[in-house]
Every structure is written in structure tokens, then in C-alpha cells.
Amino acid sequence: MNSKLVASLREAIGLAGLHDGMTISFHHHLRNGDHVLNMVLEEIAGLGIRELTVNASSIFDVHAPILEHIQNHVVTKLQCDYMAATVGRAVSQGILDTPVEFRTHGGRPRDIALGRTPIDVAFIAAPTADPMGNCSGKYGKSACGSLGYAFADARYAKKVVVITDNLVPYPLQDWSIPETDVDYVVTVDAIGDPKGIVSGTTRITRDPVGLVMASQAAQVIRHSGLLKDGFSFQTGAGGASLAAAKFLKDIMVAEGIQGSFGLGGITGYMVDMLRAGCFRSLLDVQCFDLQAVESIRDDPRHQEISAQHYAAPGDRSAVVDSLDVVILGATEIDTDFNVNVHTDSSGSIMGGSGGHSDTAAGAKLAMIIAPMFRARLPIITDHVTCISTPGRDIDVLVTQGGIAVNPNNTELQRRLSDAGLPLLDIRALKEKAEAITGKPRALPRGDRVIAQVFGREGQLQDVIYNVPQK
């Protein structure tokens, strides 16, 4: 039979016609266990190809070798939805001559599909593939579950190279990306370490402050008027968010409420909610832990969706627009409810919107859970360093010191007040935090733009400046 197998990654790069100035892309489903981005860039550097744009759905600490390729001008531009601190600090210090372009998890596939960010060669890390390129993330030694962020790359790139460490006979059953989107297939010893999928915290917090916030968050949802049969929900993988999901599960089970779907990056705790009857389905764009990987492989109620299906604006529909409640985090929130998840307290890049602004825009109730202060720095400020998600899309902030409702959401304000929850104006909550921490000094800002933050609809929403060198 025909085969798209080639002998080596170097041969695939040559056949794809990669040359100076082109754009290559990667997905991040192996998260901090990914080997493919580093592997490909090392091979490209060896071929003498330079001046490339890397469009990666996310960049993790494991991708630190990209810094050497930036210094050597193999890579001269980055486009991503999220950037971890190791690469983010170097970018914040000015390692790149061209500003990073940050998009959302929905905005990225939309811009790829519209040709605004064209991809010349997409490299798909595939835990299982057959010789014609049908591939899946659900099976194999490097199984990562959903490949939702890679669908747009595979569909719209000019050339597509599938890289796998588990080649199976044709045809692969239950593929995610079909052979019709693939040009070449390469086998390697290992595409990554699946243990690295669990990067950051994916465990329920034991911190008393976090548990107070989580309990209050569950009560906000309970009294919002949205918690009823057919309820839909997304939460992140942070400890307090997971604890809120646990409290919510207890309420739903006790009251016999069955929701329609859980959404987003799926954790084992969301799988537990599915199995407990809290939801009829999970719609999964990314698995956050190995229990979720097992579930999406074995349970037909746990469904894989593309990033476009998840959150792309301008399509015929996106699931986030049917979402009732989303729980999100923040590094900063200001008195207009604008949220920053791109930079840390020093102004260095250490994150990105991901699906933050997509889900906040789509959900009926967008909730921020965050402590009043971290390391004695208050989380509420007059103006955030970077607007990741605009305040018009945020409904409520839950902290250990009180709950602040966006004054635009008068119905939620009334419901929570009637329920006797501890409500405070966000300015009063800011003053309460500063009475403990003191008023922080203004953050010094450099004079060069090192990143552009594009909003969900593709507009330039904010910029990030360099961090001045001490």
C-alpha cells in the first residue's frame, strides 16, 4: 500500500520545502513533557535555516532551548497563547527584536483559518499514527488525550508533518486528525514524557484560605440562578478552582442536579463529576492529567473537540457561547474588573490568556477566584499591568476577604445579597487588602514593547513592555 513514511525528520523538513523566513507551528498537548518542538528546532538549526516564526499554541519551561535558537537567529518571531516563565523572563528582558504575538485559544485557530497567521509547515506530535498519517492522542506510550489545539494547524498549514513514537498498521481506528490533512509521517524514539502533562498544580488545595474561597465560589454558583438541570461548567486546574469544583459536585449530587456538559481542559476531578452523574458529557480540548487521558480513551461520553469548536469567534458557533459558569484565576485584577494573567508581580511574562478571555466572553457567569494578596502584594490594583481579559466580561471576584460583583451585573448582585453572602465593593476590598499589605510601589516599566496581546475578536487589546534591567 502507499505510505507517507519518511526515513527521518531531516528528510521530512526537506520534502516540506522549509526555508528561511517561513512559519512553523506546534501544539502543546504534551505540555511540560513535550520533546517535539525542541527536536524539530535542533534539526532545523543543523540545516542552517534561519529567520523563522514559531507559532506554538503554548510554550512551556521544557522549551527553554528555544532561547538559544533565538540568540542564533534561527527563530526571530513567536506567536502563542501562553508562555511559561523561563522563556517569558528572557522575552521580557528583550531577547527578541520583534514583539511576541499573544492570542487566545479561540483567536489562534480563527486567525489561522482566515489566513491572518499562515503556517508553512505544521509539526504534529502524535502519540499514535499509521503510515498514512491518521493520528490520535488517546493511545500509545506518550498518550496525551485530546489533540484539540492541533486541528487547525493540520487543516490549514501548507504542509503537515506527523511525528510519532507509536506507528500502528493502517488504518488507525478512532483517529483524531485524518490522513487527508497530513503530508509526511516520521517515527522517533519518544515524542515526550506524558508525566509532564501534569505541569503546575492539578491537585485540590489544602490551604485554608484556598478552601474558604472555593466554598464561597460554590455558593456564588448555587445562588446565581444558573445551577439547575442542563447546567454547563468550566474550571481551571489550580488548587482553589479544583476545590470549588469538589464543593460544587457535592451540591449537585445532594440536590440531584444533572448538568449538560463540562468543558475545556479536563482534569480527573471533572471526570469524577461525569462519573457521579453531574454531567452528561465532557467536551475536551486538552487533558490536564492522566486520569483525563484514560477517560477520553475509554468513555464515549468524554468527547474530543477542536480549539475552533471550543472557542473560535466568528464561526457558526463555539461551545464557550453556550457556557453557564467558568471559574478563572488572576495575577492582578483592577477596580474596573480588568484581569491580568500574562505577567507576574515584576512585570515579566509568565502566562497568557489561553481560554481565559474566550470563556469569560462566552459564559453567563465569569468568576475570578484569587486571594486578596500574594507575597504581601495585593491582587487588586487601580490599573492592571496588562489587560488579558477586559472587565466587561468578568462578573464576580471571590477572595477570602469578601466577594465583589461587577456593578454591571445587578441581577447577580441582588441574588448574592439576598443569599447573605459577604459582598464588598471592589474598591473597599482593595483597601481592605492594602490595610494588611501596605500600598505597593508603582511597577517600573521599560520603554520597549516586547509583546502584543490580541483580544478574542482579533483586536490589539494591550501591549507588554520590557522589564528594566537592574
Secondary structure by P-SEA (a helix, b strand, c coil): ccccccccaaaaaaaaccccccccccccccccccaaaaaaaaaaaaacccbbbbbcccccccccaaaaaaaacccccccccccccaaaaaaaaccccbbbbbbcaaaaaaaaaaccccccbbbbbcccccccccccccccccccccccccccccccccbbbbbbcccccccccccccccccccccccccccccccccccccccccccaaaaaaaaaaaaaaaacccccccccccccccaaaaaaaaaaaaaaaaabbbbccccccccaaaaaaaaacccccccccccccaaaaaaaacccccccccccccccccccccccccccbbbbcccccccccbbbccccccccccccccaaaaaaacccbbbbbbccccccccccccccccccccccccccccccccccccccaaaaaaaaaaaccccccaaaaaaaaaaaccccccccccccccbbbbcccccccbbbbbcccc
